[in-house]
Amino acid sequence: MPLATPDVLDRLFAVVSSRRGTDTSISHSARLLARGRRKIAQKFGEEAVECLIEAVAGNRDELISESADVLYHLIVMWVDAGVEPGEVWSELLRREGTSGIAEKAARPRDPLA
Ligand SMILES: N=c1c2ncn([C@@H]3O[C@H](COP(=O)(O)OP(=O)(O)OP(=O)(O)O)[C@@H](O)[C@H]3O)c2ncn1[C@@H]1O[C@H](COP(=O)(O)O)[C@@H](O)[C@H]1O
């Protein structure tokens, strides 16, 4: 049994990638990928909204479950867009140690603002 570590995201990405172009009657990922980018984006948006509803309601267990749905649908979106998980991990690594407050303060000022 694999460990419950973030490696599960890399494994999930590999499985969803392998489903592209396969039988849509046995794979939900294959079905979603076949339905196209707009549907994939719509499903991600729906899952994100369900997730935030549980967060606001303070439903901890449902928040965990909906978070897993969001991550699955985000990964389907990456597969469709040709984004590799490592590219996102690299972006997170690049940001590591930089406070969001400091990053925002360092942005060029909009002269029209
Ligand atoms: N993590 C998930 C996962 N999370 C959610 N879902 C499915 O996402 C679907 C969401 O259901 P909805 O009714 O909201 O969406 P829908 O069926 O597209 O319906 P409509 O919105 O079109 O009406 C359900 O069928 C869930 O089972 C997932 N399906 C698959 N996985 C993982 O992906 C792997 C590959 O799955 P398959 O591609 O199905 O083999 C699995 O082994 C799992 O590890």
The ligand as a Gaussian input file, in Angstrom:
#p B3LYP/6-31G(d) Opt

LIG

0 1
 N       -9.372000      10.906000      -7.707000
 C      -10.229000      10.588000      -8.555000
 C      -11.537000      11.173000      -8.560000
 N      -12.106000      12.112000      -7.772000
 C      -13.352000      12.282000      -8.247000
 N      -13.585000      11.474000      -9.300000
 C      -14.801000      11.279000     -10.075000
 O      -15.288000      12.519000     -10.542000
 C      -16.664000      12.371000     -10.816000
 C      -17.376000      13.629000     -10.400000
 O      -18.739000      13.381000     -10.524000
 P      -19.739000      14.451000     -11.032000
 O      -21.104000      13.835000     -10.960000
 O      -19.505000      15.718000     -10.296000
 O      -19.266000      14.710000     -12.523000
 P      -19.654000      14.012000     -13.891000
 O      -19.792000      12.515000     -13.735000
 O      -18.593000      14.460000     -14.855000
 O      -21.081000      14.598000     -14.225000
 P      -21.591000      15.897000     -15.008000
 O      -21.059000      17.124000     -14.309000
 O      -21.097000      15.792000     -16.423000
 O      -23.074000      15.747000     -14.884000
 C      -17.146000      11.120000     -10.093000
 O      -17.414000      10.107000     -11.052000
 C      -15.954000      10.760000      -9.229000
 O      -15.826000       9.353000      -9.027000
 C      -12.460000      10.771000      -9.532000
 N      -12.157000       9.847000     -10.482000
 C      -10.937000       9.291000     -10.479000
 N       -9.957000       9.614000      -9.536000
 C       -8.615000       9.010000      -9.599000
 O       -8.278000       8.811000     -10.959000
 C       -7.885000       7.453000     -11.155000
 C       -8.289000       7.034000     -12.554000
 O       -9.701000       7.012000     -12.636000
 P      -10.401000       6.575000     -14.016000
 O       -9.955000       7.532000     -15.031000
 O      -11.890000       6.654000     -13.754000
 O       -9.952000       5.186000     -14.278000
 C       -8.583000       6.656000     -10.049000
 O       -7.891000       5.482000      -9.777000
 C       -8.495000       7.649000      -8.895000
 O       -7.206000       7.555000      -8.299000

